[in-house]
């Protein structure tokens, strides 16, 4: 690599804009068909960051990177003049697509313009930024140095756009609901609490969008969705971050079986659009996301592991035999949830819809027709990880009030929401609702091992 100059050189005034630029990937595409040593007639303007330099007498080679890719700049000094650039500088270049004598797609540069000076040393350009903690804390450097990180960030963006496009095409209306809520609900979770000075009241960062979205179904919007942040003041793991992104949708005149078909179609179609097919590699498994997915009753899944019983003491004994710590499980519902997460969930590698949940675990789901103790709820799993949750929603105000009252006696149960019950009293159509973890879907489609890889700025402990 050539000498890139003194990083402490005086401030260089730079332009405030660089218009009419073309992405590097498009210039590479224009150069690809050329024969070695040839040059096209059409000229382009490109801009990006200088990531390498090689001096060969009167010709300087620069590697220029933008978000679309990398290209070699061929800089004859008789055209560009002497090149005073630092590694990491942002430059603009004008010239024609060309092929080097060795066949490398390039840009033959007529003029070169400094747009921003880099004043800090970059990590090793060959190995990139490899320290995991540093990658998360200084994501800007991670994106600069690691092409895989840029690719992953753009994949997630395409994925979210594809989810939005499918729901829009299906006639859903995108809405926004409050992030700060006077009463939290829609999930079993510990909230973050803040104080609203103007109202002199404690508010909560939402743990779910569910109850506000269903108010909109009562109001007649019929099909609604929201893609947004939720916050749960709980632990972190490879699949948990306290601040995370969800899409929730609610569809009037549908039930959980309709919703099963929708989520299968959505994930399959989003995968095709985002990664070009339905087969992905996730946590060491090759998985086909193509619909239809496997259907499995929750009770059958627990029985396969010898863990289905309605007796809390017996269930606790069986979990102890399997060396599971149940000291924090206060009742049967928490024990069942523990059994699911420890034994059933890791075994669900192929896309699986797990359905038919006990009513104790599901305060918002309607009972099945043949057993009031089982509700029309499903969760869906890929690669041994839950992606989301769905119900046939309770639409009777009195039944919902009774469920809230039942939850009051359950350890960690859903707190009541009288305002939501009042909304239901005006009548809500039969409704199917679903939540999908955007971060987890990004993990599956990209093959990322941890949720922190698919969140640009994940939660980290403060530096000491």
N, C-alpha and C positions, 0 to 999 in steps of 0.2 A: 504494500500500500504506500502511496506517495506521501510526501510531507504536506499536510493540509493547513499549515500556517499556525500562527500564534493565536490561541483562543482568547488571549487578553488584548488583542488589537483594539484600537479605538472604535467607538461607535460608528457604524456605517449607516447613513440614511437609506431607507428602503422604500420602495413603492407602496402605496396604500391599496392597490388592487392589481390583479393580473387577469384581465378578461379574456374570453374566447378560448379557454383552454380545453383540451381534449383529454379524456382519461387515458392513462398509459396502456391499458389493455387494448383499447381501440387502435392505438398507434402500433403496438406489437402485431395486431391482426393485419394491419396494412403492410407491415414489413415481412410477414411470414412468407408470402408467395414469391418474393424476390429471389433471384439467384444470388449466390455468394458474391460479395463485392459490388452489388448493384445498388442503385439509389432511385427512389420514386421522385416524381416531379411535384406532387402535391406537398404543401407544407402544413405543419401542425404546431400548436403551442401546447406544451405540457408543463406541469409544475409538480413538485414533490420534494422529498428530502434526499440529500446526497448521503448514501450509505457506504460507498467505497470509491476509491480513486487509484488509478494506475497511470503513471507518466511514461510515455514511450516516445521520447524525443520531442518532436513538434506536434505530437498527437496525444491528447489526454483522454483517458477513458473514465467516465463517471457512471456509477450505478445510481439511478434515480428511482425512488419508490413513492407511489401514492396508494390509496386504498384499493385500487383495482389491480395492482401488480408492480412489477419491476421492469425497467428497461435500461439498456446500455446507451449512454450518450457518447458519441464520437465527437470530440471537440478539437478541430484543427486550430492551433494557436494563431495561424495567419488570419483566421476569421474571428475568433473569439477574443484574441488578445490574451495576455497572461491571466491565469485563473487563480484568484485568491479566495479559496473556499475552505471552510472547516468541515470536518466530518459531522454530519447532522444538520448542516445548513439547509434552509428551504430555498429553492431556486426555481426560476422559470426559464424555459428554454424554447427556442423556435428553431425549426429545421424540418428536414424531410426524412420519412421512413427509409431505412437502409438495412442492408445485410452486411455484416463484417465479413472479412475474408474467411473466417472460421465458421460462418453460417449463423452468427448470433443476431437475432432481430434487434435493431438499434435505431437511434435517431441521429442523423448527421446534423450537427448543430451549426446554425448560422450566428446565433446570438444567445448569450447567457446572462441572466439577471438575478442578482441576490435579492431575495424577498424577506428573509428573516435569518439573523445570525444565531447560531447555537453557541452558548457561552458556558456550557457544562459538558464534561467528558461523558461520552456514551459508554455503555458496557461493551464488552468484547463483541464485535460485529459478527464473528463466526458462530459463537456459541449462544449469543443472545442473552436475555435476562433469564437466568435459570433458577435463582433463589425464589422459592414459592412465596414466602412471606413478602419479599420485595415486589414480586409481580402483582400481588393484591394491593399493597399499599401505594405503589407508584404505577398504577395501571397505564398511565400515559406512556411510561417507558416500556412496559410490557407490549403495548400495541405498536410502539415504534420499532421494537427489536424483534418481535416474534410474529412471523407471518401467520402461524396457526391461531394466535390470539385474535388477530384482525379477522381472519376467516370465520372464527367462531362468533365474534361480535356481529358480523354481517349476516351470518346464518340465522342467528336469533332474530335479527330485524326482519329478515325475509319471512321467517316463520310466523311472527306476530302479524305481519301484513297479510299473510295467507289465511290465518285464523279469522281476522277481521273481514277479509273478502268473502270467505265462505258464509259467515253469519249474515253479512249484508245481502249476499245473493239469496239466502233463504228467507229474507224478509224480516230479519231481526233489526231492531232499532238500537243503535248505540247510545247510551245515556251515561250521566255522571251522577254519583250519589255522594253524600258527605263522607269525608275521611275522618273528621272530628265528630263524634257522636255522643249525645247525652247519655245513651245507654247502649252498651255493646251487646251483640248477639249474632246468631247464625252459625256458631261452632262452640265446641268445648275448648276454651283456651283462656290463658291469662292475658289481660290487655295491658298496654302502656297507658298511663294516666297523665294528663296534662291539665293545666288550669287556664280557663278562658277568662281573661281579665275583664273584657267588656261585659260579659254576662255574670261574672263573679261566681263561676261554677266549675267543678271538675268535669272534664270531658275525657273521652277515650278515643285513642286511635283505633279505627275499625279493625275487627278481627275477620270480618266477612262483609260482603255487600248484600247478602241474601234478603234481609228483611226489608230494606229499602226498595230493592228491585221488585219484590212481590207486592209492595204497595202500588207500584206502577202497573202491575197486572190488574189489581183491583181498579185502578184508574182507567183501564181500557186500552193500554198500549199493546197488549196481547203478546208480543214477542219482543223481549228486551235483553240486552247484554251490556256488560261493562268489563273492560280490561283495565285493571288498576292494582295499586299497591294495597296489601293487607299487612297487619302488624300483630305479631303474637310474642309476648314477653316470656319466651321459653328458651329451651336449649338449642344448641347448634350441632349439626352433624353433616355427613356427606350429602344429606337430602333436606336439611332444615336450615333456613336462615330467618332470623326474626322479622326482617322486612322482605317480603316476597311478592311476586306478581301472580294474580289469578285472573282468569276469565270466568265469569258466571253468566249463565243465560237462563231465562225462564220463558216457557212457551205455554200459552193458554190452549186448552182443549187437547192436551197431550198428557201421557202418563210416562212411567219410567221405562216401559218397553219401547215407546217411541224415542225416548231419549237415548236408550242403548244404541239404537240404529243410527241416530245422529252422531254420537261421539265416535263410533266406529268409522263412519264415512268421513267425518272431519279429520281425524288423525291420519287416515289413509291418504286423503287428498292433500292435506298439508305436507305430509311426508313426500309425496310425489313432487309437489311444487318446490319444496325446500331443498331436498337432497337428491331428487331425480328418480326415486323408486321407493319401495316399501320395505326393503330389507336393510336393517341397521345392525351395527355391532355395539352392544352396550354391556359393560361389566363382564366382558369375556364371553358373551353369548351372541350368536347370530339370530336375529329376531325378525320375523315377517309381520309387519303391521297391517297387512291386508285384511279387510273385513271378509266374512264375519269372524268375530272373536269367540273364544271358548266361553261358555256359560257354566257357572258352578255355584250351587247353593252354599251359603255360608255354613249351615249345619253339616252338610256333607263334607265340606273341607275340614271342619274341626274334627268330625268323626274319623276322617282319614288319619289324623294325628292323635286319636284317642283322647280328645280334649273337649268333647261336647257333653255337658251336663248342666242342669239347672241348679244344682246344689253348689253353693259358693264354697263351702268347706271342702267338698270333694274336689272341686276344680283347683282350689289353692293347693291341696295335697298333691294332685297330679303335676302341677307346675313346679312344686318343690322337688318332686322326684326328678324333674328335668333340670334342676339347679337354676331355676328362675327366681329372682328376688321379687317377692310380692309384698314387701313391707309397706309400699306406698299405695297399694291397691285397697281401697276402702270398702268395696262392695263387689257383687257379682259382675256388674257391667264393666267395671275397670279390669277385673280379672279376665273376662272374655276378650276385651280389647287387647290386653297383654298377650293372651294366647294367639290372637290373630297376628299381631305385629311380630312376635318372636318365631312363630312356626308356620303359619299359613302364608303370610306375605312373602317371605324369602323363597318359597317354593313356586310362586306364580311367575314363571319366566316368560312363557308365551303370553301374548295379550289375553287377559282373562277378565271377565265381568263376574264379580262375586256378589250374589244378590240374596235377598231374603234375610234381613237383619232383625234381631230382637228389638222390640219396641223400646226397651230401656236405653238403647244406644241411639235412638233416632226420634228426637222430639218433634220433628217437622214432617215426618213421612206418614202417609196414609197406611192403614192396616190392609193386609191382604184379605181377599174375599173369604178364604177358607180357614184363616187362623188369626184372630185379633192380636195374638202375642208376637206375630211376625209382620213386618212392614215392607212396603214397596220401596226399598232402597237398594242401591248397588254402589259398590266401589269398583274401580277398574285399575288393573295392574299391568305393568310391563317390566320385564327384567328384574322381578322381585321387589318392585317399588310401586307404591300407590301413586297414580297420576291424578285421581280425583274421585268425586263423590256425587251421587245424584238421588233424587226422590221423585215419587208421586207426592206432590205437596198437599199437606192438610189445607183444606179451604173452608172449614167450618170453624167459626169463632169459638163456640162452646167447647168443641173437641180440643182446639189449640190451647184454650185456657186450662183444660184438664191436664193436658200434657205438661204445660209449664208447672202446674201444681205438683205433678208426679216427679218432675225433675228437681224440684226443691228438696226432695228427700234423697237424691242421688249424689254421691260424692263427686264434686266437680261438675255438677249438672248445669244445664242451660238455665240462666236466670230468666224470669218472666219479663214480658214486655207488654204492658197494658195498652200502649198506643197501637202496637201492631195488632193485638187482638181486636181493638176497636175498628181498625181498618178492615179486618176480615169480616166484621159484622155487617159490612155493606155488600158482602158477597164477592167471592173470587171464583172465576171459572176453574174447572179442573185444570191442573197445571203440572207440567213436568219441569224440573229445575236441575241444573248441573253446575258443578265447579270443576275447573281444570287448572292444574298448576302449570303456569307458563314456564317457569324455571325448570321444572322436572321434565316437561316435554322437550325443552331445549337440550337437556342432558341426554335424553334418549336419542334424539335425532343427530346430535353431534358426537355421541360416544363419550362425553365428559364424565370423569370419575366422581367429581364433586360439584355441588351446586355453586360453590364459590367461583368455579371456572366460567359459569354462564351468566353470572351477575357481574357487571362491570366494576361496581364498588361494593363488595360484600362487607358485612359487619366484621370488624376486627377489634381486638383489645387495644386501648390507647397505648401509645408508646410511653415507656417509663423513663 
